[in-house]
Amino acid sequence: MIDKILSSDQAWLIAWNNFANSSHFWLVFSKLIAEYLIYLVPVILIVLWFWPVSPSASRGGPRESKKAALKAVLAGGVGLSIAKVIGPIINRPRPFEGGSIHEILFHRPDYSFPSDHAILLFALTFSFWLSGYKKLAIVMFGLSLFISAARIAVGVHFPSDIISGGILGIFIAWIIHLLDRPLQIVYNFLIKIATSIRLA
């Protein structure tokens, strides 16, 4: 069973990597998406923080959007912290270290599993969804898929790294959502501090 999963993992990786190398356009496109599209995430969070939009007509407002941003940041931060613990334990090398694919994007040879990009992106996506920001979550979901696919294509992750990271990110966002009531104290405190220094 494990052998079949690993074999399929390798086959999909090679197929996507070969496609990215099929033309100069796809080579550059894959590299740009894999490396730079992630920088839209802080932009989205800043916009949500400073230019609030209610998740629905019946509730929301500036404070709710700020709480949604804080909840998403917390979910992403917890996810990245867990990835830093899991990575050395699993100790899975990056795909390009095996020599069977083209290294499109330079990356230091650290741990491949799980994908910290996938954990962060899917944690934020699901957190926005649970906070009632469905349209924003859909946009984030598309962004997550694009970046995740590109990270496979450029050879820095196996498909299973992405899938595992996505599942873990969603699970963490769900846990943070379950703890929403006690965390309201933290959110309100941080918003109060930000307001006092004119950052909210």
N, C-alpha and C positions, 0 to 999 in steps of 0.2 A: 504493500500500500504506500509506504513512505517513498519507495523507489519510483513508483508511478507518479507521485506528486512532484518529486524532484525532477524527474524526466520531463514532465509537462511544463514545469517551471522553466527549465532550461530551453525547451523548444519555443515557448512563447517569447522568452527573452531574446533569443537569436532572431526570431522572425521580426520582432519590432525593431531590433537594432539594425537588421539588414534593410528594413524599410527606411529607417532614418538615414541610412547611408546610400539609398538608391539615387539620390540627386542632391545637388548643392542646396537647392531650396529647402528640402526636408531636413537636411543636415543643420543648416542655420536656424530654421524654424524650431526644430526640436531642442536645440541648444538654448535658444532665447527663452522658450517656454519653461524649460527645466531649471534654468538659472535665475531668471529675472521676474517671472510672473508672480512669484511668491511675495514680492515687495508690494503688491496690491493689498495684501492682508493688513499691514499697519495703516494704510490709507483708508480702508473700509472702517477699521476700528476708530480712527480719528474722526471721520465723518459722522459715524454713529454717535460719538461722544459730544462733538461740538454742534452738529446740525441734526438734532434729534427728530425722528419720525415715529409716531405711535404705531405699535403693531396692529392695532385695530381702532375702530371709531369709538368703541365703548370704554377703552382704558388706555393707559399709556401716558405719554408726555415726556418731557426732558429727563426726569428722574428715572423713568422706566427704561429709556434707551441707554442711559448711562449704566444702569444695573445690568442690562443685557450685554453691554460691552465688557463690563467687569467679569461677568459670569463666563463669557467666552474666553477672555484672557486667562482666567483661573483654570478652566478646563484644558486649554492649550498648554499652559505652564505645567500643570500636573502631568499631562501626557508626555511632554518632553522630558520631564524629570524621570518618569518611569522608563522611558526609552533608554536613558543614560544608564539605568540599572540593568535592564534586560540585555542591552547590546553586548557588554563584556561577558555575560553569562553564556549566551548563545554562541557568541564569537563567530558569526558567519562573515566570511570575507566579501568584499564588494565583487560584483560579477566581472568587472574588467581585470581583476587580479588573476582570474583563471586563464586568460589568454585566448578564449574562444570567441570573443566579440571585439568590436572596434570601440576604443575609448574615445568618445566624442567630447565629453566634458571632463576637464581635469578635476580630479577629486582626490583628497588624501585617502590612503588605503586604511580606513577605519572600519567600523562595524556596519553591516548592511541591514541586519534584522533587529528590530522592526524599522520601517521607514519613519523617521521623525517628521518629515514633511507630511506624510499621510496622516499621522497621529494628530498633528497640529491642525491641518486643514479640515479633517472630518470632525474633530472635536469642536471646532468653531462652527462648522456647518450645522451640526446637530444641536449645538447650544443655541444658535439663533432660532432654529426651528422650534425648540422647546420653549423659548422665550416669546414666541408668537410672531417672530419676524420671518414669515414663510417665504416672501418674495426674496428677501436677502439671503435666506438659506438656500433657495434654488440657485441663485447666482453663485453662491459659495460652492455649491455642489458641482456646478459646471466647471468652476475654477479648479476645484479639487481633482476632478477627473482629468482635465487637461494637463495639469502639472504632474500628476501621478503617472499618466501614460508617457509623458515626456521623460520622466526620471527613469523609466524602464528603457525607453528607446535609446537614451544616451549611455546606458550601461552602468548606472550607479546603484540600481536596485533590481532584484528579481520580482516578478509579479506577486509572489507570496509575501514579500516584504511589505508591499503596498497594501494588499488585502488584509494582512494581520494588523498593520498600522491603522488602517481605516476602521476595522472592527474595534480595536482598542480605543481609538479616539472617540467613537460613538458611545462605547461603554462608559468611558470617563465622563463625558458630557452628561450622560444619563444619571450617573452617581452624583455629580455636582448639582444637577437639577433636583434630585431627591433631597439634598441637603439645603435646598433654597431657603427655607424658613430660618434656620439658625444663621445662615450666611448673610441674611438681610442686614444683620447688625454690622458685619464687616463692610458690606457694600455702602450702607448709609454713612458709616464712619469715613470711608475713603472719599465719598462724594462731598462730605462736609469739609474735609481737609482741602480737597481740590477747589471747592468754592471759596474757601477762605484765602487762598493764594491766587485766586482769579484764573484757575484752570478748569473751571466748570461753569 
